[in-house]
Amino acid sequence: MRKWFIALFVLLILAAGAGIGAFFYVSPEEELNLRYDEVPLKSRAIEMAKRLSPELVLTEKDVNNLAKAQLADNPNYMKNIKITGVRFKLADGQLIADVNLKAMERIPVGMQLTYEVKWMSPNLVATVTRAKLKDIDLPADSFNDVVIPLGSELPDLLKVQGIRIEDGQMIIEFKKPSLSDLRRILQ
């Protein structure tokens, strides 16, 4: 009987050690937040139209602020998962997010999500193509898309043709407006 108690005690110690180890393994490596600055897209788009340029260039900082604004409005990413902080980077034609979240409102988790970004009028939609929890790959299709309502931030007469990511920037290509549309935009 005494051997059973000792075995049970050792098993409980090992289980507790494994739980503590798992907790520290999934914990975020750095503190991130959801604070953001407003990005004046409408005025930038009007300036772009004045220059007769069909492209609006967003820096990595702009993209980070736009995405954080969307996530700050709705930090509940999935059931029992709340985003507590994020940092976005643009690399290799993709959007990469370092994400801090709380699972079941208790367990802090740090992840990296890689997104493919596409335009689906009137929104910019980021779809997860790769998800990692430290060195562990997770199924990408189990994560929700991030939808950024970019179209509502732009002048109505400007229509987005496509989006591309290159050199640490997101470039929004617009369809060339007609002369009458251009006059209305500039008024």
BELPEMO-V26345 format. One record per residue. N is the residue number from 1. OMEGA is omega in degrees with one decimal (none if undefined). NEAR is the number of other ideal C-beta (glycine too) atoms within 8 Angstrom. Layout:
# BELPEMO-V26345
N&OMEGA&NEAR / N&OMEGA&NEAR
This chain:
# BELPEMO-V26345
1&-179.1&4 / 2&178.4&5 / 3&178.4&6 / 4&177.9&7 / 5&178.2&8 / 6&178.7&8 / 7&178.5&8 / 8&178.4&8 / 9&178.5&8 / 10&178.5&8 / 11&177.4&8 / 12&177.7&8 / 13&178.8&8 / 14&179.0&8 / 15&178.2&8 / 16&178.3&8 / 17&178.0&8 / 18&178.4&8 / 19&178.5&8 / 20&177.8&8 / 21&178.5&8 / 22&178.7&8 / 23&-179.6&9 / 24&179.6&7 / 25&-176.5&7 / 26&-179.2&11 / 27&179.0&9 / 28&179.0&10 / 29&-179.8&4 / 30&-179.8&6 / 31&176.5&6 / 32&-178.9&11 / 33&177.9&6 / 34&177.2&11 / 35&-178.7&5 / 36&173.4&10 / 37&177.0&4 / 38&176.6&6 / 39&-176.6&11 / 40&-175.3&6 / 41&-176.7&11 / 42&-179.6&9 / 43&176.8&7 / 44&179.1&10 / 45&177.6&12 / 46&176.1&11 / 47&178.1&8 / 48&179.2&11 / 49&178.0&14 / 50&178.6&7 / 51&-177.0&6 / 52&178.4&4 / 53&178.5&7 / 54&-175.4&7 / 55&174.1&9 / 56&-176.9&11 / 57&175.4&8 / 58&177.8&11 / 59&176.1&8 / 60&178.6&10 / 61&177.6&6 / 62&-179.4&10 / 63&177.9&13 / 64&-179.7&11 / 65&179.3&12 / 66&-179.1&14 / 67&178.2&15 / 68&178.9&13 / 69&179.3&11 / 70&-179.2&12 / 71&178.9&13 / 72&177.5&10 / 73&-179.6&5 / 74&-176.8&6 / 75&178.5&9 / 76&-173.1&7 / 77&178.9&9 / 78&178.7&7 / 79&179.5&3 / 80&178.3&6 / 81&180.0&10 / 82&178.4&9 / 83&-179.5&13 / 84&178.9&11 / 85&-178.5&11 / 86&171.8&13 / 87&-178.6&8 / 88&175.7&12 / 89&175.2&9 / 90&-179.4&12 / 91&175.3&7 / 92&178.1&3 / 93&-178.2&6 / 94&175.2&12 / 95&-178.0&15 / 96&-177.5&12 / 97&167.3&13 / 98&-170.4&12 / 99&168.9&12 / 100&179.9&13 / 101&175.5&12 / 102&176.0&11 / 103&180.0&9 / 104&177.8&6 / 105&-178.9&6 / 106&-168.6&5 / 107&176.9&8 / 108&-177.1&10 / 109&173.9&12 / 110&-177.7&13 / 111&169.7&11 / 112&178.9&9 / 113&176.9&12 / 114&-175.4&12 / 115&165.2&13 / 116&-175.1&9 / 117&176.9&11 / 118&179.2&8 / 119&173.2&11 / 120&-170.2&6 / 121&4.2&7 / 122&-173.2&6 / 123&168.9&11 / 124&-175.7&12 / 125&178.4&12 / 126&-178.4&13 / 127&-178.7&8 / 128&175.8&13 / 129&178.7&8 / 130&178.2&8 / 131&-179.5&14 / 132&171.3&11 / 133&-171.1&9 / 134&-179.1&7 / 135&-176.2&3 / 136&175.1&6 / 137&178.5&5 / 138&178.9&10 / 139&-176.1&5 / 140&-176.4&9 / 141&177.2&5 / 142&-179.9&6 / 143&-180.0&9 / 144&171.8&6 / 145&171.6&7 / 146&-178.7&10 / 147&178.2&9 / 148&-176.8&11 / 149&-176.0&10 / 150&-177.6&13 / 151&-179.7&9 / 152&179.7&6 / 153&-174.6&8 / 154&174.5&11 / 155&-174.8&9 / 156&-174.2&4 / 157&177.4&8 / 158&-178.9&11 / 159&-178.9&8 / 160&177.5&14 / 161&-178.9&8 / 162&-178.6&7 / 163&173.8&12 / 164&178.6&8 / 165&177.7&11 / 166&177.9&6 / 167&177.7&3 / 168&179.4&6 / 169&171.7&11 / 170&-177.7&13 / 171&178.6&12 / 172&-179.9&13 / 173&-179.6&10 / 174&170.8&13 / 175&-179.6&7 / 176&180.0&4 / 177&174.6&12 / 178&179.9&5 / 179&179.8&6 / 180&176.3&6 / 181&179.9&9 / 182&177.8&10 / 183&179.9&8 / 184&178.6&8 / 185&-174.4&12 / 186&179.9&8 / 187&none&4
